[in-house]
């Protein structure tokens, strides 16, 4: 029995160490895997472009912008803009790649990944865009 408890404690510590401090904005610790925290239904709350808040503009264009990120690697964005495709985490799990059915691939840097809060950064030739908050 003591051996079983000791093994369980070691496994818990190993999981905690692997899950600590990955993203710029946290969290510092989570028992949930990155994939588990990323999957779910997300709603756009705040969007900036090169530091300027453009949330109202984006919400007017996109509508509710509901993101459904599924465990099986598929995603759906619904609202005024509808998009379907696949997603995957990058090798270091600090990027997430979204590939819509039209084939173009977008890379987002994960800034914060909690089970109820997701912050992403997208950079292209037009600037840097921060989806500061997607909430579940």
C-alpha positions in Angstrom: 0.0 0.0 0.0 2.8 2.4 0.9 4.5 1.6 -2.4 1.3 2.4 -4.3 0.8 5.8 -2.5 4.5 6.7 -3.1 4.2 5.9 -6.8 1.1 8.1 -7.0 2.8 11.0 -5.3 5.8 10.7 -7.7 3.5 10.6 -10.7 1.6 13.7 -9.4 4.9 15.6 -8.9 6.1 14.6 -12.3 2.9 15.8 -14.0 3.1 19.1 -12.1 6.7 19.7 -13.1 5.9 19.1 -16.7 2.9 21.4 -16.7 4.5 24.4 -15.0 5.2 27.9 -16.4 4.9 27.3 -20.2 3.2 30.5 -21.3 4.0 34.2 -20.9 0.9 35.0 -19.0 0.5 31.7 -17.2 -0.7 29.8 -15.5 2.4 28.7 -13.5 0.8 25.4 -12.6 -1.9 23.1 -14.0 -2.8 19.4 -13.6 -4.7 19.5 -16.9 -2.8 18.8 -20.1 -2.4 21.6 -22.6 -4.7 19.8 -25.0 -7.4 19.4 -22.3 -7.2 23.1 -21.5 -7.4 24.2 -25.1 -10.4 22.1 -26.1 -13.8 23.4 -25.4 -16.2 26.2 -26.5 -14.7 29.7 -26.4 -16.3 33.2 -26.8 -14.3 36.2 -28.0 -14.1 38.8 -25.2 -11.2 41.1 -26.1 -9.2 41.7 -29.3 -6.4 44.2 -30.0 -4.3 45.2 -33.0 -0.8 46.5 -32.3 -2.0 47.4 -28.8 -5.2 49.2 -29.9 -8.5 47.8 -28.6 -10.6 46.8 -31.7 -13.0 44.4 -29.9 -16.2 46.3 -31.0 -15.0 46.3 -34.6 -14.2 42.6 -34.6 -17.5 41.7 -32.9 -19.5 43.8 -35.4 -17.7 41.9 -38.3 -17.6 38.4 -36.7 -20.7 38.5 -34.6 -20.6 36.3 -31.5 -17.4 34.6 -32.7 -17.9 31.3 -30.9 -14.9 29.0 -31.2 -15.4 25.3 -30.7 -12.1 23.5 -30.4 -12.6 19.8 -30.3 -10.5 17.1 -28.8 -10.4 15.1 -32.1 -8.4 17.9 -33.8 -11.3 19.7 -35.5 -12.5 23.2 -34.9 -15.5 25.4 -35.8 -15.9 29.2 -35.6 -19.5 30.4 -35.8 -21.0 33.9 -35.9 -21.1 36.2 -38.9 -18.0 34.4 -40.1 -18.2 30.6 -40.2 -15.0 28.5 -40.5 -14.3 24.8 -40.1 -10.9 23.0 -40.1 -8.4 21.2 -38.1 -6.0 22.3 -35.3 -2.9 21.0 -33.7 -0.4 22.1 -31.1 3.1 22.9 -32.2 6.0 20.7 -31.1 6.8 22.8 -28.0 3.1 23.3 -27.3 3.5 27.1 -27.3 1.8 27.5 -30.7 -1.5 26.3 -32.0 -2.0 25.8 -35.8 -5.5 26.3 -37.3 -5.9 25.0 -40.8 -9.3 25.9 -42.3 -10.8 23.7 -45.0 -9.5 26.2 -47.6 -6.0 25.0 -46.8 -4.3 28.1 -45.5 -2.6 27.6 -42.1 -2.6 30.2 -39.4 -0.2 30.1 -36.5 -1.2 31.5 -33.1 1.2 31.9 -30.2 -0.4 30.9 -26.9 0.1 33.6 -24.3 -2.2 32.2 -21.6 -3.9 28.8 -21.3 -6.2 28.1 -18.4 -9.2 25.8 -18.5 -11.5 28.8 -18.7 -9.3 31.5 -20.3 -7.3 31.5 -23.5 -5.0 34.4 -24.8 -3.6 34.1 -28.4 -1.3 36.2 -30.5 -1.4 36.2 -34.3 1.3 38.1 -36.3 1.4 38.7 -40.0 2.7 41.4 -42.4 -0.2 43.7 -41.4 0.7 43.7 -37.7 0.3 41.9 -34.4 -3.2 40.8 -33.3 -3.9 39.7 -29.7 -7.0 37.8 -28.9 -6.6 38.7 -25.3 -9.5 36.8 -24.0 -11.5 33.9 -25.1 -13.7 32.6 -22.3 -15.4 29.3 -21.7 
